[in-house]
Amino acid sequence: MKKKKFWSLGIMLILVLSVILAACGVSDNKETGSKDTSTDDDTATSSGKTELVYGRGGDSVALDPAVVTDGESFTVTANLYETIVNFGEQDVTIQPGLAKTWEASEDGLTYTFQLQEGVKFHDGTDFNAEAVVKNVERWKAGGEKHPYYSSQFVVGDKQVIESVTAEGDYTVVFKLSQPQAPFLKNLAMSPFAIASPTAFEANEEGLSTNPVGTGPFKFVDWKRNDSITIEKNPDYYIDGLPKLEKVIYRSIPENATRLNSLNTGEIDVADGISPSDKASIESNDKLQLIERPSMNVGYLGLTTTRAPFDNVKVRQAVNYAIDKQALVDAFYEGLAEIAKNPMPPVITGYNDDISGYAYDPEKAKALLAEAGYDGKEIELWAMPVPRPYMPDGQKVAEAIQKNLADVGMPSKIVSFEWATYLEKAENGEADAFLLGWTGDNGDADNFIYTLLDGDNIGSNNYTYYDNQELHKLLVAAQTEIDEEKRIALYKQAQEIIFADAPWVPLAHSIPILAAGADVQNYIAHPTGSDRLDAVYFK
């Protein structure tokens, strides 16, 4: 009896130990691996938290990447859609995306892409070569509805993409009408993400509020000026991603309110952090500071078709009137450098020989007198949302207003809701306006041609500046494959822009974000479009 009793107790102990070991994640099953040696990366939900709340300064304009130009829209769409090729995790090198390989012809006129297989759109339809063809045809047919296509793949009246054809289910061939040096970088940009043809053929406008891509997350709902919710795509073709179950983008316009929401745990990530808050974040062990690599420019645009800025001397005067150093010192807290060109120094082709406009109020007054400026009040538009290149548009506008008043140019500060602000500026309704640009692909073409060429008036060229000499240089630079020759062309282009002064370039910033200390693997991309598929909580 005793032997039987102890034997029974032994069995029970073994069973109990087995349960304990199983609960601790220890297994000797050779089918699944001998011992669980997973790291934090593999146990992304070990804290039990799988929902990330992302606080940002403004709402998206639309969720169809082909029809928008604002960063707040791309912030979301970067996680819903994917492009044919990708940028690197922290840079703008070209990596596989929906295409796994590609090959270019020697003359630069033909690109052949081999596509990923087994990928599905969120509506359950197949991604294939025909889907790519239909997306490109949609971009080409969109005209003004697809501003990025016009600014990146149309030169004058000429289509750069002459044709795109499907050769089988997973091979697609692009034929170009002329070589385009940044062609692959352009295709990697957020606006050229691939959407479900079934969705846009059924409702062309529908993607703006009901996006359908192939990305790691799927759209759930959108409460205007409040929140956008996306959830894990269970059919995503890359195993183990995404690690989060849900992401909620909350619109919190006030910088201080957004940071307070992070401190109280209402949100997990806060974008558009004011530089003045950097020290407090770094000293808080419950938070972490995240720096985004700088690839931007903040500027004051001067609409060249509106008086008094249709006079180049007035535009030059405004450049001399503004104390850029004081702006950088007051509002960027050491996280920016003064801008003198329309693109940042990290971009190949930057012209450092240009001296820039010094702060010289007396020179500004003299130029205004030469121009015959009548002292009429102008409207000075202040951005309503913080952006990476400008953490506080209202305060920057107030400082510029004082600088302009000092040289005899009175101004009235006005603003609008973000989408309206962009639309009205795009229509040329502003006298002078604050805006900026975060590079989409790391190429000079994406700054100078996109923002200041006459081809892009009515899209990203809000100043309506049009110089034919500049245009010829920029078109030549697009088609020039020799990198040294391209650099020379862009340097010459910057000299023309400096003399014509359609902008007052203000600053190139190092944008900062903040997150809870438990947020892991958040990588801030220089383009501003951050992928959240590998983010998890510790």
Number of C-alpha atoms within 10 A of each C-alpha: 6 7 8 9 10 11 12 12 12 12 12 12 12 12 12 12 12 14 13 12 12 12 10 10 12 16 15 11 9 8 6 9 11 11 12 12 10 9 8 13 16 12 14 21 17 13 11 10 14 16 19 20 19 22 29 28 23 26 26 25 23 22 27 27 28 25 23 23 20 17 22 23 22 27 21 27 29 25 25 30 28 23 24 24 25 21 23 12 14 14 14 20 14 15 17 17 16 22 22 14 16 17 12 14 10 8 9 18 17 20 18 20 22 20 24 19 15 11 19 18 24 25 14 13 15 18 24 23 23 20 21 27 19 21 19 20 14 18 21 19 12 15 12 14 15 22 20 26 24 24 23 22 20 16 17 13 8 12 17 19 21 15 15 21 17 19 14 10 14 18 20 23 21 19 18 19 15 18 18 22 19 20 18 20 20 23 21 24 25 27 26 23 25 27 28 25 23 17 20 19 12 9 11 13 13 15 20 18 14 17 23 28 28 29 29 28 31 27 25 15 14 18 11 12 15 12 20 21 18 21 20 23 21 15 18 20 16 9 8 12 19 24 21 23 19 19 23 21 24 23 21 23 18 18 22 13 13 24 26 14 17 22 19 9 14 14 22 23 27 28 22 26 27 22 21 15 16 18 10 10 21 14 11 13 9 14 20 19 22 21 16 20 18 24 26 31 28 28 23 25 28 29 25 24 16 16 14 24 23 15 17 17 23 25 27 23 25 30 29 25 28 27 19 24 15 13 20 21 14 15 19 23 14 13 19 22 19 20 24 27 27 28 31 27 18 14 17 17 24 19 21 12 8 13 10 17 22 15 18 16 21 14 18 25 22 14 20 24 16 11 16 12 18 11 14 11 13 17 17 24 25 23 26 21 23 21 26 27 26 30 25 23 22 20 16 19 23 16 16 22 19 16 20 23 13 16 22 20 20 17 22 12 16 16 16 14 13 17 16 12 21 20 14 13 25 18 16 21 17 22 21 26 27 24 22 23 25 26 23 23 26 25 19 26 26 21 23 21 26 21 24 25 25 20 23 24 20 17 24 23 25 27 31 27 24 18 14 10 10 23 20 13 18 24 17 16 25 22 16 19 16 10 13 11 13 22 18 15 21 25 19 15 22 22 16 14 18 21 14 17 25 26 28 28 25 28 28 31 28 20 28 23 23 25 25 21 16 15 17 16 14 16 16 21 20 24 26 23 21 20 21 23 19 17 20 27 24 17
